[in-house]
């Protein structure tokens, strides 16, 4: 039906194919979601990924297209582990911020310690997802910094290269204050912010004083266009040059001259977080049953034309050997067994509520409706509670909610790149008491999977962790989404596999735009 309505709309509007060539100097990008602030330590959501990547640099940068993950100098030119819990980094001299401030070690200390010290709630999410094992950034001299961890950190290079460790200007932040700075962000990246209207638009301009390779474009305009049909119409009508988050069933509407599509199955799960401490999902038998009553293949075939991928466990092939576990098949569809477990649990049709943010997660609203129908066949009583993103994103979970829609991206190619960032004891899900695993082996197994340096021991711990997670049943994995980029002919880029999903590679050498 959506495909028919969209096709009809395009025909009715009389949209012809645009013949204007793409100009290498400027690109207009339509995004499905948008941010309300652009501070690197405050912003951790998917919608900030394409923006923060252009504005902020990190001390150590990743080769965006490397497998296995490799690193290169960023705002630091060299780094050395001088003690098991201390790393020393030599900083790049001559770097300036977008507002003209000079970069030095004080900026690093300011940017990182406000997160590492875990005192300001604005930065709790980034601390819990990536940096809870970091203790302090110590200034040795203007161009030498030491970073202290609480215990030896096997993922130090990976975590310090995350965009949440991006560096902003201490002087600027102290002059204007945090609330103003996140709306008028200042970094050292290849693009500077010209204008930012929260939730609506962002205009970036090439920063000519960037220390590294020049930005690929003179100007980038990012616009919030939440409706799929509006993004497609705008591209065909020459209002946009690149659009994101297009579901595969719309590919035919983009099969026009001068437009091409590029698909990607993200290393990411669309997830329902299950509240373990409210009835009836406080009962592990109920949690197991609802997982068994979820037909993920039907979701993939019905919503995604079979192009999304059904999960077999909370892992991604992108880890590579030896940490990716071949042949692991823990997630089952067995509604008959689900109904038996519900009877054993004494479930008697009690209402359960899922809080979902409309279509923030592509097809999230339709998936909720399908799951509601599937569960009804098992005798489960689910009510859908839709919220707008602003309310949903800022709301604290409460005792009337059993499920919250979510996503688990792989932030870096390692089991902890998806597990630790979402399910560690320091994650927001744990801190808000939704995810509270009680299995007696969980804590020790998690510790080994997170901090063990022997790869085979770590692999064994991770496999056991996945097995235990089936007993806990604290999450409902739906699928790995398959989405399309659509763009004008002449635009070419590879997906930056070493960065988090939804990063758009607009830095120098990452994208080609032909006139």
VEXDREN-2710 file (C-alpha; in Angstrom, 1 decimal):
% VEXDREN-2710
k/r/px/py/pz
1/UNK/0.0/0.0/0.0
2/UNK/2.8/2.4/0.9
3/UNK/4.5/1.7/-2.4
4/UNK/1.3/2.3/-4.3
5/UNK/0.6/5.6/-2.5
6/UNK/4.1/6.9/-3.1
7/UNK/4.1/6.0/-6.8
8/UNK/0.7/7.6/-7.2
9/UNK/1.9/10.7/-5.5
10/UNK/4.9/11.0/-7.8
11/UNK/2.8/10.6/-10.9
12/UNK/0.2/13.0/-9.6
13/UNK/2.8/15.7/-9.0
14/UNK/4.1/15.3/-12.5
15/UNK/7.7/15.0/-11.3
16/UNK/10.1/14.6/-14.1
17/UNK/13.7/13.5/-13.6
18/UNK/16.0/16.4/-12.8
19/UNK/18.6/17.1/-15.4
20/UNK/20.7/19.6/-13.4
21/UNK/24.1/18.1/-12.7
22/UNK/25.4/17.8/-9.2
23/UNK/27.7/20.6/-8.2
24/UNK/30.9/19.5/-6.5
25/UNK/30.8/22.5/-4.3
26/UNK/27.6/21.8/-2.4
27/UNK/25.5/18.9/-1.3
28/UNK/21.9/18.8/0.0
29/UNK/21.1/15.8/2.2
30/UNK/17.7/14.8/3.5
31/UNK/17.8/12.9/6.8
32/UNK/14.9/11.0/8.4
33/UNK/15.9/12.0/12.0
34/UNK/17.6/15.1/13.4
35/UNK/19.3/16.2/16.5
36/UNK/18.6/19.1/18.9
37/UNK/22.2/19.6/20.1
38/UNK/25.6/18.8/18.7
39/UNK/28.0/18.4/21.6
40/UNK/30.3/15.3/21.1
41/UNK/30.1/14.1/24.7
42/UNK/26.4/14.8/25.1
43/UNK/25.1/13.4/21.8
44/UNK/25.1/9.6/21.5
45/UNK/22.1/8.7/19.3
46/UNK/22.0/7.5/15.7
47/UNK/20.7/10.8/14.4
48/UNK/23.8/12.7/15.4
49/UNK/26.2/10.3/13.7
50/UNK/26.2/12.0/10.2
51/UNK/26.7/15.4/11.8
52/UNK/29.3/14.9/14.6
53/UNK/31.6/13.0/12.2
54/UNK/32.1/16.2/10.1
55/UNK/32.5/18.7/13.0
56/UNK/34.8/17.0/15.5
57/UNK/38.2/15.3/15.4
58/UNK/39.4/12.7/17.9
59/UNK/42.9/12.2/19.3
60/UNK/43.2/8.9/17.4
61/UNK/41.2/8.4/14.2
62/UNK/40.1/5.1/12.6
63/UNK/40.7/4.1/9.0
64/UNK/37.0/4.3/8.2
65/UNK/37.2/1.4/5.7
66/UNK/39.6/-0.9/7.4
67/UNK/39.1/-4.6/8.2
68/UNK/40.4/-5.5/10.7
69/UNK/40.2/-2.1/12.5
70/UNK/43.3/0.1/12.1
71/UNK/44.1/3.5/13.5
72/UNK/45.9/6.7/12.4
73/UNK/47.0/10.0/14.0
74/UNK/44.3/12.5/14.6
75/UNK/44.7/15.4/17.1
76/UNK/47.4/13.2/18.6
77/UNK/50.5/12.3/16.5
78/UNK/51.7/9.4/18.6
79/UNK/50.7/7.4/21.6
80/UNK/52.4/5.0/24.1
81/UNK/51.1/2.8/26.9
82/UNK/53.6/3.7/29.7
83/UNK/51.8/1.7/32.4
84/UNK/49.0/-0.9/32.4
85/UNK/46.5/1.9/33.1
86/UNK/48.3/4.9/31.7
87/UNK/48.6/6.1/28.1
88/UNK/50.6/9.1/27.0
89/UNK/49.7/11.0/23.8
90/UNK/51.7/13.7/22.0
91/UNK/49.3/16.3/20.6
92/UNK/49.4/17.9/17.2
93/UNK/50.7/21.5/17.2
94/UNK/49.2/24.3/15.1
95/UNK/45.6/23.1/15.2
96/UNK/42.9/25.7/15.5
97/UNK/39.2/25.4/16.3
98/UNK/36.5/26.7/14.1
99/UNK/36.3/30.0/16.1
100/UNK/40.0/30.6/16.0
101/UNK/40.9/29.2/19.4
102/UNK/44.2/27.3/19.5
103/UNK/44.0/23.6/20.4
104/UNK/46.2/22.2/23.2
105/UNK/46.1/19.8/26.1
106/UNK/43.7/21.9/28.2
107/UNK/41.0/21.3/25.6
108/UNK/41.5/17.6/25.8
109/UNK/41.4/17.5/29.6
110/UNK/38.2/19.7/29.5
111/UNK/36.4/17.6/26.9
112/UNK/37.2/14.2/28.3
113/UNK/37.2/14.8/32.0
114/UNK/33.6/16.2/32.0
115/UNK/32.7/12.7/30.8
116/UNK/35.3/10.6/32.6
117/UNK/34.6/12.1/36.0
118/UNK/30.9/11.1/35.8
119/UNK/29.5/14.1/37.6
120/UNK/27.3/15.9/35.1
121/UNK/24.2/14.0/33.9
122/UNK/24.5/15.5/30.5
123/UNK/27.4/13.1/29.8
124/UNK/26.2/10.0/31.6
125/UNK/25.1/8.3/28.4
126/UNK/28.5/8.6/26.7
127/UNK/30.2/7.5/30.0
128/UNK/28.1/4.4/30.3
129/UNK/28.3/3.4/26.6
130/UNK/32.0/3.8/26.1
131/UNK/34.1/5.5/28.8
132/UNK/33.2/4.1/32.2
133/UNK/36.6/2.5/32.6
134/UNK/38.4/5.9/32.0
135/UNK/39.4/7.8/35.1
136/UNK/41.2/11.0/34.2
137/UNK/42.9/13.1/31.5
138/UNK/46.1/14.6/32.9
139/UNK/47.9/17.6/31.3
140/UNK/51.7/17.1/31.3
141/UNK/52.5/20.1/29.1
142/UNK/50.6/22.0/26.5
143/UNK/51.1/19.2/23.9
144/UNK/51.3/16.1/26.1
145/UNK/48.3/14.4/27.7
146/UNK/48.1/11.3/29.8
147/UNK/44.9/9.3/30.0
148/UNK/44.3/7.1/33.0
149/UNK/42.0/4.1/33.1
150/UNK/40.6/2.4/36.2
151/UNK/41.9/-1.0/35.0
152/UNK/43.8/-2.1/31.9
153/UNK/41.7/-1.2/28.9
154/UNK/42.1/-3.7/26.0
155/UNK/39.9/-1.5/23.8
156/UNK/41.7/1.8/24.5
157/UNK/42.4/2.8/20.9
158/UNK/39.0/1.8/19.8
159/UNK/37.2/3.8/22.5
160/UNK/39.4/6.9/22.3
161/UNK/38.7/7.0/18.5
162/UNK/34.9/7.1/19.1
163/UNK/33.3/10.4/18.1
164/UNK/32.1/10.7/21.8
165/UNK/35.7/11.4/22.5
166/UNK/35.7/14.3/20.1
167/UNK/37.5/17.5/21.3
168/UNK/35.8/20.9/21.7
169/UNK/37.3/24.2/22.8
170/UNK/37.5/24.7/26.6
171/UNK/37.7/28.5/26.3
172/UNK/34.7/28.7/24.0
173/UNK/32.6/26.4/26.2
174/UNK/33.5/28.4/29.4
175/UNK/32.7/31.6/27.6
176/UNK/29.3/30.8/26.2
177/UNK/28.2/27.9/28.4
178/UNK/27.1/24.4/27.5
179/UNK/23.6/25.1/26.4
180/UNK/24.8/27.7/23.9
181/UNK/27.8/25.7/22.8
182/UNK/25.8/22.6/21.8
183/UNK/23.6/24.8/19.6
184/UNK/26.6/26.6/18.1
185/UNK/29.2/23.9/18.1
186/UNK/32.9/24.5/17.7
187/UNK/35.3/21.7/16.8
188/UNK/38.5/21.2/14.8
189/UNK/36.9/19.0/12.1
190/UNK/37.0/19.6/8.3
191/UNK/33.6/21.3/8.4
192/UNK/32.4/24.1/10.6
193/UNK/28.9/24.9/11.4
194/UNK/27.4/27.9/9.6
195/UNK/23.9/27.6/10.9
196/UNK/22.0/25.0/13.0
197/UNK/18.3/25.0/13.7
198/UNK/17.7/22.2/16.2
199/UNK/15.4/19.5/14.8
200/UNK/15.3/21.2/11.4
201/UNK/18.5/22.0/9.5
202/UNK/22.3/22.1/9.6
203/UNK/24.5/24.0/7.2
204/UNK/28.2/23.1/7.2
205/UNK/31.0/24.9/5.4
206/UNK/34.5/23.7/4.6
207/UNK/36.9/24.7/7.3
208/UNK/39.9/26.0/5.4
209/UNK/42.3/25.9/8.4
210/UNK/41.7/22.2/9.1
211/UNK/45.0/20.5/9.9
212/UNK/44.3/17.4/7.7
213/UNK/43.0/16.6/4.2
214/UNK/40.6/19.3/3.0
215/UNK/36.9/18.6/3.2
216/UNK/35.4/17.1/0.0
217/UNK/32.8/19.8/-0.4
218/UNK/32.5/23.6/0.1
219/UNK/29.0/23.4/1.7
220/UNK/26.7/20.7/3.0
221/UNK/23.1/21.3/3.9
222/UNK/21.4/18.7/6.0
223/UNK/17.6/18.9/6.3
224/UNK/15.1/17.0/8.5
225/UNK/12.6/15.3/6.2
226/UNK/10.9/12.6/8.3
227/UNK/8.6/11.2/5.6
228/UNK/10.0/8.6/3.2
229/UNK/7.7/9.9/0.4
230/UNK/8.9/13.5/0.9
231/UNK/12.6/12.5/0.7
232/UNK/12.0/10.6/-2.5
233/UNK/9.9/13.3/-4.0
234/UNK/12.6/15.9/-3.1
235/UNK/15.4/13.9/-4.7
236/UNK/13.5/13.3/-7.9
237/UNK/12.4/17.0/-8.0
238/UNK/16.1/18.2/-7.6
239/UNK/15.5/19.5/-4.0
240/UNK/18.1/17.1/-2.6
241/UNK/21.2/15.4/-3.8
242/UNK/21.3/12.5/-1.3
243/UNK/18.6/11.0/0.8
244/UNK/18.9/8.4/3.6
245/UNK/16.9/5.7/5.3
246/UNK/14.8/4.5/2.3
247/UNK/13.2/1.1/2.8
248/UNK/13.9/-1.5/0.1
249/UNK/10.2/-1.7/-1.0
250/UNK/10.6/1.8/-2.4
251/UNK/13.5/1.0/-4.8
252/UNK/11.3/0.9/-7.8
253/UNK/10.2/4.5/-7.3
254/UNK/13.8/5.5/-7.6
255/UNK/14.5/3.6/-10.8
256/UNK/14.7/6.8/-12.8
257/UNK/17.3/8.4/-15.0
258/UNK/19.9/10.4/-13.1
259/UNK/19.3/8.7/-9.8
260/UNK/21.0/5.7/-8.3
261/UNK/20.6/3.7/-5.1
262/UNK/23.0/2.0/-2.8
263/UNK/21.8/-0.6/-0.2
264/UNK/23.3/-1.6/3.1
265/UNK/22.4/-4.1/5.7
266/UNK/23.5/-2.4/8.9
267/UNK/25.4/-4.3/11.6
268/UNK/22.7/-3.2/13.9
269/UNK/19.6/-4.8/15.5
270/UNK/16.2/-3.2/15.9
271/UNK/15.4/-4.2/19.4
272/UNK/12.7/-4.1/22.0
273/UNK/14.1/-3.5/25.5
274/UNK/12.1/-5.6/27.9
275/UNK/11.5/-4.2/31.4
276/UNK/12.5/-6.9/33.8
277/UNK/11.0/-5.3/36.9
278/UNK/7.3/-4.7/36.1
279/UNK/4.6/-7.3/35.8
280/UNK/4.1/-9.4/33.8
281/UNK/7.6/-9.1/32.1
282/UNK/9.3/-9.6/35.5
283/UNK/8.5/-13.3/35.0
284/UNK/11.3/-14.9/32.9
285/UNK/8.9/-17.5/31.5
286/UNK/6.8/-14.7/30.1
287/UNK/9.9/-13.1/28.6
288/UNK/10.9/-16.4/27.0
289/UNK/7.4/-17.0/25.7
290/UNK/7.1/-13.6/23.9
291/UNK/10.4/-14.2/22.2
292/UNK/9.2/-17.6/21.0
293/UNK/6.0/-16.0/19.7
294/UNK/7.8/-13.5/17.5
295/UNK/8.1/-14.6/13.9
296/UNK/11.1/-12.6/12.8
297/UNK/11.2/-14.1/9.3
298/UNK/7.6/-12.8/8.7
299/UNK/8.8/-9.4/9.7
300/UNK/11.7/-9.5/7.4
301/UNK/9.7/-10.8/4.5
302/UNK/6.7/-8.6/5.0
303/UNK/8.3/-5.3/5.8
304/UNK/11.7/-5.5/4.2
305/UNK/11.1/-7.6/1.1
306/UNK/13.4/-10.3/2.5
307/UNK/16.5/-8.0/2.5
308/UNK/16.8/-7.4/6.2
309/UNK/18.4/-10.2/8.2
310/UNK/17.0/-12.3/11.0
311/UNK/19.3/-12.7/14.0
312/UNK/20.5/-16.0/15.4
313/UNK/22.3/-14.4/18.4
314/UNK/23.4/-11.0/19.6
315/UNK/26.5/-11.0/17.4
316/UNK/27.7/-9.7/14.0
317/UNK/29.9/-11.3/11.3
318/UNK/31.8/-8.1/11.1
319/UNK/33.7/-9.1/14.2
320/UNK/35.7/-11.5/12.1
321/UNK/37.7/-14.5/13.4
322/UNK/38.0/-15.6/16.1
323/UNK/35.4/-13.6/18.0
324/UNK/32.5/-14.2/15.6
325/UNK/31.0/-17.6/16.5
326/UNK/30.0/-19.5/13.4
327/UNK/26.9/-21.6/13.5
328/UNK/25.4/-20.1/16.7
329/UNK/21.6/-20.4/16.4
330/UNK/20.0/-19.4/19.7
331/UNK/16.9/-17.5/18.6
332/UNK/13.9/-19.6/17.8
333/UNK/10.3/-19.2/16.7
334/UNK/8.1/-21.7/18.4
335/UNK/4.7/-20.3/19.4
336/UNK/3.4/-23.7/20.7
337/UNK/6.2/-23.8/23.2
338/UNK/5.6/-20.1/23.9
339/UNK/2.0/-20.8/24.8
340/UNK/3.1/-23.7/27.2
341/UNK/5.5/-21.3/29.0
342/UNK/2.7/-18.7/29.4
343/UNK/0.5/-21.3/30.9
344/UNK/3.3/-22.4/33.2
345/UNK/3.9/-18.8/34.2
346/UNK/0.2/-18.3/35.1
347/UNK/-0.2/-15.5/32.5
348/UNK/-3.9/-14.7/32.1
349/UNK/-4.0/-12.0/29.4
350/UNK/-2.6/-9.1/31.5
351/UNK/-2.0/-6.0/29.4
352/UNK/1.6/-5.2/28.3
353/UNK/2.6/-1.8/26.9
354/UNK/5.3/-1.0/24.3
355/UNK/6.4/2.6/24.1
356/UNK/7.6/3.3/20.5
357/UNK/8.7/6.5/18.8
358/UNK/6.5/6.2/15.7
359/UNK/8.8/5.6/12.7
360/UNK/12.0/6.9/14.2
361/UNK/13.3/3.4/13.6
362/UNK/12.4/2.7/10.0
363/UNK/9.3/0.6/9.8
364/UNK/9.2/0.6/13.6
365/UNK/5.5/1.5/13.7
366/UNK/4.6/-1.3/11.3
367/UNK/6.7/-3.8/13.1
368/UNK/4.9/-3.0/16.4
369/UNK/1.6/-3.7/14.7
370/UNK/2.7/-7.0/13.3
371/UNK/4.2/-8.1/16.6
372/UNK/0.9/-7.2/18.3
373/UNK/-0.9/-9.5/15.9
374/UNK/1.6/-12.3/16.3
375/UNK/1.5/-12.2/20.0
376/UNK/-2.3/-12.1/20.1
377/UNK/-2.2/-15.6/18.5
378/UNK/-0.2/-16.7/21.5
379/UNK/-2.7/-15.1/23.9
380/UNK/-0.4/-12.1/24.7
381/UNK/-2.2/-8.8/25.2
382/UNK/0.0/-5.9/23.9
383/UNK/-1.0/-2.3/23.7
384/UNK/0.9/0.1/21.5
385/UNK/1.8/3.5/22.9
386/UNK/3.2/5.9/20.3
387/UNK/5.2/9.0/21.4
388/UNK/6.9/11.7/19.4
389/UNK/10.7/11.5/19.4
390/UNK/11.3/14.5/21.6
391/UNK/9.1/13.0/24.4
392/UNK/10.3/9.5/23.8
393/UNK/14.0/10.3/23.8
394/UNK/13.9/12.4/27.0
395/UNK/11.4/10.4/29.0
396/UNK/12.4/8.2/31.9
397/UNK/11.0/4.7/31.8
398/UNK/8.3/4.1/34.3
399/UNK/6.3/1.2/35.8
400/UNK/3.5/1.3/33.2
401/UNK/5.9/0.3/30.3
402/UNK/7.0/-3.2/29.5
403/UNK/8.9/-2.6/26.3
404/UNK/10.8/0.3/24.7
405/UNK/11.8/0.3/21.1
406/UNK/15.5/0.7/20.6
407/UNK/18.4/-0.2/18.3
408/UNK/21.7/-1.9/19.1
409/UNK/24.3/-0.6/16.5
410/UNK/27.8/-2.1/16.3
411/UNK/29.8/0.9/17.3
412/UNK/33.1/-0.9/16.5
413/UNK/33.8/-4.4/15.1
414/UNK/34.1/-6.3/18.3
415/UNK/31.6/-8.2/20.5
416/UNK/31.7/-5.3/23.0
417/UNK/31.0/-2.8/20.2
418/UNK/27.3/-3.8/20.5
419/UNK/27.1/-5.6/23.8
420/UNK/29.0/-3.3/26.1
421/UNK/27.6/-0.1/24.7
422/UNK/24.0/-1.3/25.4
423/UNK/24.0/-4.0/28.1
424/UNK/26.9/-3.2/30.5
425/UNK/26.2/-2.6/34.2
426/UNK/26.9/1.1/33.4
427/UNK/24.5/1.4/30.4
428/UNK/21.4/3.6/30.7
429/UNK/19.2/0.4/30.5
430/UNK/21.0/-0.9/33.6
431/UNK/21.1/2.5/35.4
432/UNK/17.4/2.9/35.0
433/UNK/16.7/-0.6/36.3
434/UNK/15.1/-2.0/33.2
435/UNK/17.9/-4.5/32.5
436/UNK/18.9/-6.2/35.7
437/UNK/20.3/-9.7/34.9
438/UNK/20.0/-12.1/37.8
439/UNK/21.7/-15.3/36.4
440/UNK/24.5/-16.3/38.9
441/UNK/27.1/-16.6/36.1
442/UNK/26.3/-13.3/34.4
443/UNK/28.6/-10.9/36.2
444/UNK/31.8/-13.0/36.0
445/UNK/31.1/-14.1/32.5
446/UNK/30.6/-10.5/31.4
447/UNK/33.8/-9.4/33.1
448/UNK/35.8/-12.0/31.1
449/UNK/34.1/-11.1/27.8
450/UNK/34.9/-7.4/28.4
451/UNK/38.4/-7.4/29.9
452/UNK/40.0/-10.8/29.1
453/UNK/43.1/-10.3/26.9
454/UNK/43.4/-13.9/25.7
455/UNK/41.3/-14.0/22.6
456/UNK/40.2/-17.7/22.9
457/UNK/39.2/-17.2/26.6
458/UNK/37.4/-14.1/25.6
459/UNK/35.6/-15.9/22.8
460/UNK/34.5/-18.6/25.1
461/UNK/33.2/-16.1/27.7
462/UNK/31.3/-14.3/25.0
463/UNK/29.6/-17.4/23.7
464/UNK/28.6/-18.3/27.3
465/UNK/27.3/-14.8/27.7
466/UNK/25.0/-15.2/24.7
467/UNK/23.8/-18.5/26.0
468/UNK/23.0/-17.0/29.4
469/UNK/21.2/-14.1/27.7
470/UNK/18.6/-16.5/26.4
471/UNK/17.8/-17.5/29.9
472/UNK/17.6/-13.8/31.0
473/UNK/15.5/-12.9/27.9
474/UNK/15.9/-9.2/28.6
475/UNK/15.8/-8.1/25.0
476/UNK/13.8/-8.9/21.8
477/UNK/16.0/-8.8/18.7
478/UNK/13.9/-8.2/15.6
479/UNK/16.2/-7.9/12.6
480/UNK/19.2/-6.2/11.0
481/UNK/17.6/-3.5/8.9
482/UNK/18.4/-3.1/5.2
483/UNK/18.2/0.5/4.0
484/UNK/18.9/2.4/0.8
485/UNK/20.8/5.6/0.2
486/UNK/19.5/7.3/-3.0
487/UNK/21.6/10.0/-4.8
488/UNK/22.2/11.7/-8.0
489/UNK/24.5/10.1/-10.6
490/UNK/28.0/11.3/-10.0
491/UNK/28.0/10.9/-6.2
492/UNK/30.0/7.9/-5.1
493/UNK/31.1/6.7/-1.6
494/UNK/31.7/3.5/0.3
495/UNK/30.0/2.7/3.6
496/UNK/32.5/3.5/6.4
497/UNK/32.5/0.0/8.0
498/UNK/34.8/1.0/10.8
499/UNK/32.5/3.8/12.0
500/UNK/29.2/3.5/13.7
501/UNK/26.1/3.1/11.4
502/UNK/24.7/6.2/9.8
503/UNK/28.0/8.0/9.5
504/UNK/28.0/9.7/6.1
505/UNK/31.6/9.9/4.7
506/UNK/32.0/13.5/3.6
507/UNK/35.6/14.0/4.7
508/UNK/38.4/14.5/2.2
509/UNK/39.1/11.3/0.1
510/UNK/35.9/9.6/1.3
511/UNK/33.4/10.7/-1.3
512/UNK/33.5/11.6/-5.0
513/UNK/31.2/14.1/-6.5
514/UNK/31.4/14.7/-10.3
515/UNK/30.1/17.8/-12.0
END
